[in-house]
């Protein structure tokens, strides 16, 4: 869609680029979303990172599929860390004790690594679920690495991996080590890690997951073709639908990097086919398809999303943009209204623009007023306010000019009709001059012909002017024509000075007044019987 420009279709890439300078929490969130397979036991909820682009909005939500209500909120760099702090929630089993994650993170934020380690040690002594404790320790080590820039964490993570008692544990710990390598730009080491580990896994499920991580490692190292081949080679062996979905999703990112936006959109839609309950992927598939110009997929997936979650205001808004793109203005506004009813202020802005473009300024202003009462006000509302103000000023200025021109033409038409009945053609006799003093040739009988040559503009282009028409009384009706003498002097709009419009004229004493008909071209010429 034309409103969505300057922003790639892949939501992860957009998120990463936008939050480059917030490497702490933000890189952690991106990592979890990117590597969400195998980490489901670590977090119970991650919700809502949304970015808007023109009239559309991109949503990235990693809430569990069972929670069908997508939460949307604006992301601002100034508040990103506090919002992420609120969005991450570790639920302890059968206990009301404050979770270790919040305590450890608080200490690391205050650069107190020793207290963070003591806090996690206290948690280790309490936690009875050994699988959960093993996974949490991997997360803890990564936090220390990421927050404290502690390079000694890598050998500790390697030791932690070797202490795993099953493949599920080993895979989850490998994920954290892999991210440490990526974070320190040890891309080749990350590739080597997964190449070595794949053959060690006996479980086909884990082996498939590890293969996908290898492809992602290649992709991170910009080896996109290698990543693509790794995925394709393994794809035909996958039986599990969710793993197929994940592979197609990763393929979509790789194809996007290779410049194949349309194929990328097809891949992401295929991922949705294998895992339709993943509302995040469903949304991203629709968004990417729209970005790639595959509007059929965008409309289909946004429609499905609104069917599954009628309260998804962002989906309703973007569906409205899609309807606008295919020329269904009424359907577009209908979807904007549904989104606006859910307090989606971007939809209010889009609806306001539609009203403004149709000339309903007061109605557009009412949308702005309603949006300003909401707590989450999209920037496009402020742009709409500015646009409404500029349109009102511009149209007011034009209206004053039109009224002035209309009044002037009215006076001429009144004089014209007077001379039409009461004037005489003999009044056209004599020598006539234009305002600059150049003489014109004026011949008349039942018809009139007036001609002269004039040099115009900074290019000093010579132009011939001719007026011809039929005389009635002291008036005539005919054609005004200007034609450049130097035909080679052209612009992208055509030959300079060339014009052909209908006109009226009348003689009033020592003056001949000639003026154009219609509103497209306003021509007004006066001839005088003596030089002025």
NUZA-740514 format. One line per field, with one value per residue (C-alpha): x, y, z; chain; residue number from 1. Coordinates in nm, 2 decimals, m for minus. Each point is the difference from the previous one (the first is absolute). Example, Ala and Ser with C-alpha at 12.3 -4.5 7.8 and 13.67 -1.06 7.14 Angstrom:
BEGIN
X: (1.23;0.14)
Y: (m0.45;0.34)
Z: (0.78;m0.07)
kette: (A;A)
nr: (1;2)
// end
This chain:
BEGIN
X: (0.00;0.12;m0.03;0.25;0.35;0.35;m0.06;0.08;m0.26;0.18;m0.11;0.31;0.23;m0.21;0.00;0.37;0.09;m0.24;0.14;0.37;0.11;m0.20;0.21;m0.08;m0.36;m0.09;0.26;m0.12;m0.36;0.09;0.20;m0.28;m0.24;0.25;0.08;m0.33;0.00;0.13;m0.04;m0.37;0.06;0.21;m0.26;m0.38;m0.07;0.16;m0.24;m0.02;0.27;m0.16;0.13;m0.19;0.08;m0.21;m0.36;0.09;0.12;0.24;m0.07;0.25;m0.15;0.14;m0.29;m0.11;m0.23;m0.28;m0.02;m0.17;m0.03;0.30;0.13;0.12;0.20;0.23;0.37;0.21;0.38;m0.02;m0.23;0.10;0.18;m0.27;m0.26;0.19;0.05;m0.38;m0.04;0.22;m0.16;0.15;m0.26;0.13;m0.17;m0.22;0.17;m0.05;0.37;0.12;0.17;0.37;0.00;m0.12;0.25;0.29;m0.08;m0.03;0.35;0.15;m0.16;0.18;0.33;0.00;0.10;0.08;m0.35;m0.15;0.19;m0.10;m0.36;0.01;0.18;m0.28;m0.25;0.20;m0.03;m0.38;m0.09;m0.10;m0.07;0.34;m0.10;m0.12;0.30;0.23;m0.17;m0.01;0.37;0.07;m0.21;0.18;0.34;m0.11;m0.13;0.33;0.18;m0.23;m0.05;0.35;0.20;0.16;0.19;0.07;m0.36;0.07;0.22;m0.26;m0.28;0.21;0.04;m0.37;m0.07;0.22;m0.19;m0.33;m0.18;m0.21;m0.02;m0.27;0.22;0.30;m0.18;m0.14;0.35;0.14;m0.25;0.15;0.36;m0.09;m0.14;0.31;0.20;m0.23;0.01;0.38;0.00;0.17;m0.21;0.23;0.02;m0.38;m0.02;0.26;m0.19;m0.32;0.19;0.16;m0.31;m0.25;0.16;0.01;m0.38;m0.19;m0.35;m0.12;m0.21;0.31;0.21;m0.25;0.01;0.38;0.00;m0.22;0.24;0.29;m0.19;m0.05;0.37;0.08;m0.25;0.15;0.33;m0.16;0.04;m0.36;0.04;0.16;m0.28;m0.26;0.16;0.02;m0.38;m0.11;0.21;m0.17;m0.35;m0.12;0.08;m0.21;m0.33;m0.10;m0.21;0.13;0.36;m0.10;m0.16;0.32;0.22;m0.22;0.02;0.38;0.00;m0.21;0.26;0.28;m0.19;m0.06;0.37;0.06;m0.23;m0.28;m0.28;m0.29;0.15;0.05;m0.37;m0.10;0.23;m0.15;m0.35;0.10;0.12;m0.34;m0.16;0.19;m0.06;m0.32;m0.05;0.32;m0.16;0.33;0.12;m0.35;0.03;0.36;m0.09;m0.28;0.23;0.29;m0.24;m0.12;0.35;0.08;m0.31;m0.17;m0.33;m0.20;0.21;m0.02;m0.38;m0.05;0.22;m0.12;m0.36;0.08;0.16;m0.30;m0.22;0.21;0.04;m0.26;0.16;0.33;m0.02;0.33;m0.12;m0.32;0.20;0.23;m0.29;m0.14;0.33;m0.02;m0.36;0.11;0.29;m0.25;m0.23;m0.28;m0.02;m0.32;0.12;0.33;m0.18;m0.22;0.31;0.15;m0.31;0.02;0.36;m0.08;m0.28;0.27;0.19;0.26;0.11;0.19;m0.34;m0.15;0.27;m0.06;m0.37;0.06;0.22;m0.27;m0.26;0.24;0.08;m0.38;m0.04;m0.15;0.23;m0.23;m0.04;0.37;0.06;m0.25;0.22;0.30;m0.19;m0.11;0.36;0.14;m0.22;0.17;0.31;0.20;0.01;0.16;0.23;m0.22;m0.27;0.23;0.09;m0.37;m0.05;0.27;m0.14;m0.35;0.14;0.20;m0.30;m0.23;0.25;0.08;m0.37;m0.09;0.27;m0.11;m0.36;0.07;0.19;m0.28;m0.26;0.21;0.04;m0.37;m0.10;0.23;m0.13;m0.36;0.07;0.14;m0.29;m0.25;0.17;0.03;m0.37;m0.07;0.23;m0.14;m0.34;0.09;0.35;0.09;0.28;0.13;0.14;0.28;0.14;0.34;0.35;0.03;0.29;0.07;0.11;0.38;m0.06;0.04;m0.25;m0.24;m0.16;m0.38;m0.22;m0.37;m0.31;m0.25;0.31;0.28;0.37;0.26;0.37;0.33;0.35;0.15;0.32;m0.07;0.19;0.36;0.08;m0.12;m0.21;m0.20;m0.36;m0.28;m0.35;m0.32;m0.36;m0.28;m0.37;m0.35;m0.13;m0.34;m0.07;0.30;0.12;0.16;0.03;0.29;0.35;0.31;0.32;0.36;0.28;0.38;0.19;0.31;m0.14;0.32;m0.05;m0.19;m0.06;m0.13;m0.34;0.03;0.09;0.04;m0.29;m0.23;m0.36;m0.35;m0.31;m0.35;m0.05;m0.25;0.07;m0.17;0.08;m0.07;0.10;0.38;0.05;m0.05;m0.03;0.08;m0.04;m0.01;m0.29;0.01;0.21;0.31;0.18;m0.06;0.09;m0.06;0.12;m0.07;0.06;0.01;m0.05;0.30;0.34;0.00)
Y: (0.00;0.34;0.14;m0.26;0.13;m0.01;m0.29;m0.37;m0.27;m0.21;0.10;m0.12;0.21;0.31;m0.05;m0.06;0.30;0.22;m0.09;m0.03;0.23;m0.18;m0.32;m0.11;m0.10;0.06;m0.24;m0.25;0.03;m0.03;m0.30;m0.18;0.08;m0.12;m0.31;m0.06;m0.37;m0.19;0.30;m0.02;m0.10;0.30;0.27;m0.01;0.32;0.25;0.24;0.28;0.19;0.20;0.23;0.21;0.08;0.26;m0.12;m0.35;m0.15;m0.28;m0.22;m0.23;m0.20;m0.32;m0.08;m0.37;m0.10;m0.07;0.37;0.12;0.36;0.18;0.29;0.31;0.28;0.27;m0.06;0.30;m0.01;0.21;m0.25;m0.33;m0.15;0.07;m0.14;m0.32;m0.03;0.00;m0.24;m0.27;m0.22;m0.31;m0.21;m0.21;m0.33;m0.01;0.29;0.37;0.07;0.28;m0.16;m0.02;0.17;0.34;m0.01;m0.10;0.25;0.28;m0.07;m0.03;0.33;0.15;m0.17;m0.22;m0.34;m0.15;0.07;m0.14;m0.32;m0.03;0.06;m0.28;m0.23;0.06;m0.10;m0.31;m0.12;0.04;m0.13;m0.37;m0.04;m0.09;0.04;0.35;0.08;m0.12;0.22;0.30;m0.03;0.03;0.31;0.14;m0.05;0.17;0.29;0.04;m0.02;0.26;0.24;m0.02;m0.07;m0.29;m0.21;m0.27;m0.10;m0.18;m0.28;m0.02;m0.05;m0.27;m0.18;0.04;m0.16;m0.30;m0.04;m0.05;m0.33;m0.01;0.15;0.24;0.16;0.00;0.17;0.27;0.08;0.00;0.27;0.24;m0.08;0.06;0.34;0.09;m0.08;0.22;0.28;0.00;m0.04;m0.34;m0.11;m0.27;m0.15;m0.01;m0.18;m0.25;m0.05;m0.12;m0.19;m0.21;m0.04;m0.11;m0.34;m0.06;0.02;m0.32;0.15;0.10;0.28;0.15;m0.06;0.19;0.29;0.00;0.01;0.30;0.17;m0.08;0.17;0.30;0.00;0.01;0.28;0.20;m0.03;0.12;m0.34;0.00;m0.24;m0.26;0.06;m0.05;m0.33;m0.13;0.07;m0.14;m0.32;m0.08;0.13;m0.31;m0.22;0.20;m0.16;0.23;0.29;0.25;m0.07;0.03;0.34;0.11;m0.11;0.19;0.30;m0.01;m0.05;0.31;0.20;m0.14;0.07;0.35;0.05;m0.14;0.27;m0.24;0.18;m0.17;m0.35;0.11;0.09;m0.34;m0.18;0.19;m0.08;m0.36;0.01;0.12;m0.29;m0.25;0.19;0.22;0.04;0.21;0.34;0.18;m0.18;0.05;0.37;0.02;m0.20;0.24;0.30;m0.15;m0.09;0.35;0.14;m0.24;0.11;m0.34;0.15;m0.32;m0.16;0.31;0.03;m0.37;m0.01;0.33;m0.12;m0.33;0.19;0.23;m0.31;m0.17;0.32;0.27;0.23;0.02;0.37;m0.01;m0.27;0.19;0.31;m0.18;m0.18;0.35;0.10;m0.31;0.08;0.35;m0.14;m0.20;0.30;m0.09;0.33;m0.07;m0.34;0.17;0.25;m0.27;m0.18;0.32;0.06;m0.35;0.06;0.35;m0.14;m0.20;0.33;m0.06;0.35;m0.08;m0.12;0.33;0.18;m0.21;0.06;0.37;0.01;m0.17;0.25;0.29;m0.12;m0.02;0.36;m0.07;0.22;0.03;m0.38;m0.05;0.25;m0.20;m0.31;0.19;0.12;m0.35;m0.14;0.27;m0.13;m0.34;m0.09;m0.14;0.26;m0.09;0.25;0.00;0.18;0.30;m0.02;0.00;0.30;0.18;m0.11;0.12;0.34;0.04;m0.12;0.25;0.28;m0.10;m0.03;0.32;0.18;m0.16;0.08;0.37;0.00;m0.19;0.25;0.29;m0.16;m0.09;0.36;0.14;m0.25;0.09;0.37;m0.10;m0.23;0.27;0.24;m0.27;m0.07;0.38;0.04;m0.33;0.17;0.37;0.02;0.03;m0.17;0.33;0.07;m0.24;0.24;0.17;m0.08;m0.21;m0.06;m0.24;0.13;0.00;0.23;m0.26;0.04;m0.28;m0.09;0.01;m0.10;m0.05;m0.05;m0.26;m0.16;0.16;m0.08;0.15;m0.09;0.12;m0.13;0.04;m0.11;m0.18;m0.12;m0.01;m0.22;0.29;m0.25;0.15;m0.09;0.06;0.09;m0.03;0.06;m0.09;0.00;0.08;0.36;0.07;0.37;0.14;m0.34;m0.32;m0.36;m0.21;m0.14;0.14;m0.18;0.05;m0.18;0.00;0.12;m0.19;m0.35;m0.16;0.19;m0.27;m0.11;m0.33;0.17;0.06;0.30;0.32;0.25;m0.23;0.04;m0.03;0.11;0.12;0.37;0.29;0.36;0.34;0.35;0.28;0.34;0.01;m0.35;m0.36;m0.24;m0.37;m0.27;m0.38;m0.23;m0.28;m0.05;m0.18;0.30;0.36;0.23;0.37;0.24;0.36;0.19;0.38;0.24;0.20;m0.09;m0.01)
Z: (0.00;m0.09;0.36;0.12;m0.11;0.12;0.23;m0.07;0.01;0.26;0.35;0.18;m0.23;0.05;0.38;0.01;m0.21;0.19;0.34;m0.09;0.28;0.27;0.00;0.35;0.05;m0.36;m0.14;0.26;m0.11;m0.37;0.08;0.18;m0.28;m0.26;0.19;0.16;m0.08;0.30;0.23;0.08;0.36;0.06;m0.04;0.05;m0.19;m0.24;m0.15;m0.25;m0.19;m0.27;m0.27;m0.25;m0.35;m0.17;0.02;0.10;0.33;0.06;0.31;0.16;0.29;0.16;0.23;0.02;m0.28;0.25;0.07;m0.31;0.10;m0.14;0.21;m0.19;0.13;m0.14;0.04;0.09;0.05;0.32;0.18;m0.17;0.30;0.25;m0.23;m0.06;0.38;0.03;m0.29;0.13;0.27;0.16;0.18;0.28;0.07;0.31;0.17;0.06;0.03;m0.23;m0.30;m0.04;m0.34;0.13;0.29;m0.22;m0.27;0.25;0.14;m0.35;m0.10;0.30;m0.11;0.31;m0.14;0.34;0.14;m0.32;0.04;0.36;m0.09;m0.26;0.25;0.25;m0.27;m0.09;0.36;m0.01;m0.35;0.00;m0.37;m0.14;m0.36;0.07;0.20;m0.28;m0.25;0.23;0.07;m0.37;m0.01;0.31;m0.15;m0.32;0.21;0.17;m0.33;m0.16;0.28;0.16;m0.31;0.18;m0.25;0.26;m0.05;m0.33;0.16;0.28;m0.25;m0.18;0.33;0.06;m0.33;0.08;0.33;m0.18;0.06;m0.31;m0.35;0.09;0.27;m0.23;m0.28;0.22;0.14;m0.35;m0.09;0.26;m0.10;m0.36;0.09;0.19;m0.31;m0.21;0.25;m0.01;m0.38;0.01;m0.29;m0.13;0.34;0.02;m0.33;0.12;0.32;m0.18;m0.27;0.28;0.21;m0.27;m0.05;0.38;0.04;m0.02;0.02;m0.35;0.15;0.17;m0.30;m0.22;0.25;0.00;m0.38;0.00;0.24;m0.23;m0.28;0.22;0.09;m0.37;m0.05;0.28;m0.17;m0.33;m0.16;m0.12;m0.29;0.24;0.25;m0.27;m0.11;0.35;0.05;m0.33;0.04;0.34;m0.09;m0.18;0.31;0.25;0.11;0.29;m0.13;0.25;m0.10;m0.36;0.08;0.18;m0.30;m0.25;0.23;0.01;m0.38;m0.03;0.18;m0.21;m0.33;0.12;0.05;m0.35;m0.14;m0.08;0.18;m0.18;0.06;0.36;0.03;m0.14;0.25;0.29;m0.11;m0.03;0.36;0.10;m0.18;0.22;0.32;m0.04;0.37;0.02;m0.02;0.00;m0.31;m0.16;0.05;m0.12;m0.30;m0.10;0.06;m0.21;m0.28;m0.01;m0.01;m0.29;m0.19;0.04;0.11;m0.03;0.28;0.21;m0.03;0.06;0.32;0.14;m0.05;0.18;0.28;0.05;m0.01;0.27;0.21;m0.08;0.25;m0.19;m0.09;m0.19;m0.23;m0.07;m0.08;m0.24;m0.16;m0.07;m0.17;m0.21;m0.11;m0.09;m0.21;m0.22;m0.04;0.25;0.19;0.18;0.12;0.10;0.22;0.14;0.13;0.13;0.20;0.15;0.11;0.13;0.21;0.17;0.07;m0.28;m0.06;m0.31;m0.15;0.12;m0.19;m0.32;0.03;0.05;m0.31;m0.20;0.12;m0.07;m0.35;m0.06;0.12;0.34;0.21;0.30;0.02;m0.03;0.28;0.22;m0.05;0.12;0.31;0.08;m0.05;0.23;0.28;m0.02;0.20;m0.29;m0.27;m0.33;m0.16;m0.32;0.21;0.04;m0.37;m0.08;0.22;m0.19;m0.34;0.10;0.10;m0.33;m0.21;0.16;m0.05;m0.36;m0.09;0.17;m0.20;m0.33;0.08;0.05;m0.33;m0.18;0.14;m0.12;m0.35;m0.01;0.08;m0.27;m0.26;0.10;m0.08;m0.33;m0.09;0.09;m0.23;m0.26;m0.01;m0.01;m0.31;m0.15;m0.04;m0.01;m0.14;m0.37;m0.19;m0.14;0.34;m0.08;m0.27;0.07;0.11;0.31;0.23;0.29;0.34;m0.08;m0.30;m0.27;m0.29;m0.08;m0.33;0.03;m0.30;0.01;m0.21;0.14;0.15;0.19;0.00;0.23;0.00;0.13;0.10;0.34;0.18;0.33;0.31;0.10;m0.31;m0.22;m0.20;m0.29;0.00;m0.25;0.13;m0.20;0.10;m0.24;0.04;m0.13;0.06;0.15;0.06;0.18;0.12;m0.13;0.11;m0.11;0.07;0.16;m0.12;0.09;m0.19;0.05;m0.30;0.12;m0.01;0.14;0.33;0.20;0.35;0.15;m0.02;m0.37;m0.22;0.21;m0.06;m0.19;0.11;m0.16;0.20;m0.07;0.06;m0.02;m0.09;m0.02;m0.10;0.25;m0.13;m0.05;0.15;m0.11;0.29;m0.07;0.27;0.01;0.07;0.25;0.31;m0.12;m0.16;0.11;m0.30;0.01;m0.27;m0.07;m0.33;m0.02;m0.29;0.10;0.15;0.38)
kette: (A;A;A;A;A;A;A;A;A;A;A;A;A;A;A;A;A;A;A;A;A;A;A;A;A;A;A;A;A;A;A;A;A;A;A;A;A;A;A;A;A;A;A;A;A;A;A;A;A;A;A;A;A;A;A;A;A;A;A;A;A;A;A;A;A;A;A;A;A;A;A;A;A;A;A;A;A;A;A;A;A;A;A;A;A;A;A;A;A;A;A;A;A;A;A;A;A;A;A;A;A;A;A;A;A;A;A;A;A;A;A;A;A;A;A;A;A;A;A;A;A;A;A;A;A;A;A;A;A;A;A;A;A;A;A;A;A;A;A;A;A;A;A;A;A;A;A;A;A;A;A;A;A;A;A;A;A;A;A;A;A;A;A;A;A;A;A;A;A;A;A;A;A;A;A;A;A;A;A;A;A;A;A;A;A;A;A;A;A;A;A;A;A;A;A;A;A;A;A;A;A;A;A;A;A;A;A;A;A;A;A;A;A;A;A;A;A;A;A;A;A;A;A;A;A;A;A;A;A;A;A;A;A;A;A;A;A;A;A;A;A;A;A;A;A;A;A;A;A;A;A;A;A;A;A;A;A;A;A;A;A;A;A;A;A;A;A;A;A;A;A;A;A;A;A;A;A;A;A;A;A;A;A;A;A;A;A;A;A;A;A;A;A;A;A;A;A;A;A;A;A;A;A;A;A;A;A;A;A;A;A;A;A;A;A;A;A;A;A;A;A;A;A;A;A;A;A;A;A;A;A;A;A;A;A;A;A;A;A;A;A;A;A;A;A;A;A;A;A;A;A;A;A;A;A;A;A;A;A;A;A;A;A;A;A;A;A;A;A;A;A;A;A;A;A;A;A;A;A;A;A;A;A;A;A;A;A;A;A;A;A;A;A;A;A;A;A;A;A;A;A;A;A;A;A;A;A;A;A;A;A;A;A;A;A;A;A;A;A;A;A;A;A;A;A;A;A;A;A;A;A;A;A;A;A;A;A;A;A;A;A;A;A;A;A;A;A;A;A;A;A;A;A;A;A;A;A;A;A;A;A;A;A;A;A;A;A;A;A;A;A;A;A;A;A;A;A;A;A;A;A;A;A;A;A;A;A;A;A;A;A;A;A;A;A;A;A;A;A;A;A;A;A;A;A;A;A;A;A;A;A;A;A;A;A;A;A;A;A;A;A;A;A;A;A;A;A;A;A;A;A;A)
nr: (1;2;3;4;5;6;7;8;9;10;11;12;13;14;15;16;17;18;19;20;21;22;23;24;25;26;27;28;29;30;31;32;33;34;35;36;37;38;39;40;41;42;43;44;45;46;47;48;49;50;51;52;53;54;55;56;57;58;59;60;61;62;63;64;65;66;67;68;69;70;71;72;73;74;75;76;77;78;79;80;81;82;83;84;85;86;87;88;89;90;91;92;93;94;95;96;97;98;99;100;101;102;103;104;105;106;107;108;109;110;111;112;113;114;115;116;117;118;119;120;121;122;123;124;125;126;127;128;129;130;131;132;133;134;135;136;137;138;139;140;141;142;143;144;145;146;147;148;149;150;151;152;153;154;155;156;157;158;159;160;161;162;163;164;165;166;167;168;169;170;171;172;173;174;175;176;177;178;179;180;181;182;183;184;185;186;187;188;189;190;191;192;193;194;195;196;197;198;199;200;201;202;203;204;205;206;207;208;209;210;211;212;213;214;215;216;217;218;219;220;221;222;223;224;225;226;227;228;229;230;231;232;233;234;235;236;237;238;239;240;241;242;243;244;245;246;247;248;249;250;251;252;253;254;255;256;257;258;259;260;261;262;263;264;265;266;267;268;269;270;271;272;273;274;275;276;277;278;279;280;281;282;283;284;285;286;287;288;289;290;291;292;293;294;295;296;297;298;299;300;301;302;303;304;305;306;307;308;309;310;311;312;313;314;315;316;317;318;319;320;321;322;323;324;325;326;327;328;329;330;331;332;333;334;335;336;337;338;339;340;341;342;343;344;345;346;347;348;349;350;351;352;353;354;355;356;357;358;359;360;361;362;363;364;365;366;367;368;369;370;371;372;373;374;375;376;377;378;379;380;381;382;383;384;385;386;387;388;389;390;391;392;393;394;395;396;397;398;399;400;401;402;403;404;405;406;407;408;409;410;411;412;413;414;415;416;417;418;419;420;421;422;423;424;425;426;427;428;429;430;431;432;433;434;435;436;437;438;439;440;441;442;443;444;445;446;447;448;449;450;451;452;453;454;455;456;457;458;459;460;461;462;463;464;465;466;467;468;469;470;471;472;473;474;475;476;477;478;479;480;481;482;483;484;485;486;487;488;489;490;491;492;493;494;495;496;497;498;499;500;501;502;503;504;505;506;507;508;509;510;511;512;513;514;515;516;517;518;519;520;521;522;523;524;525;526;527;528;529;530;531;532)
// end
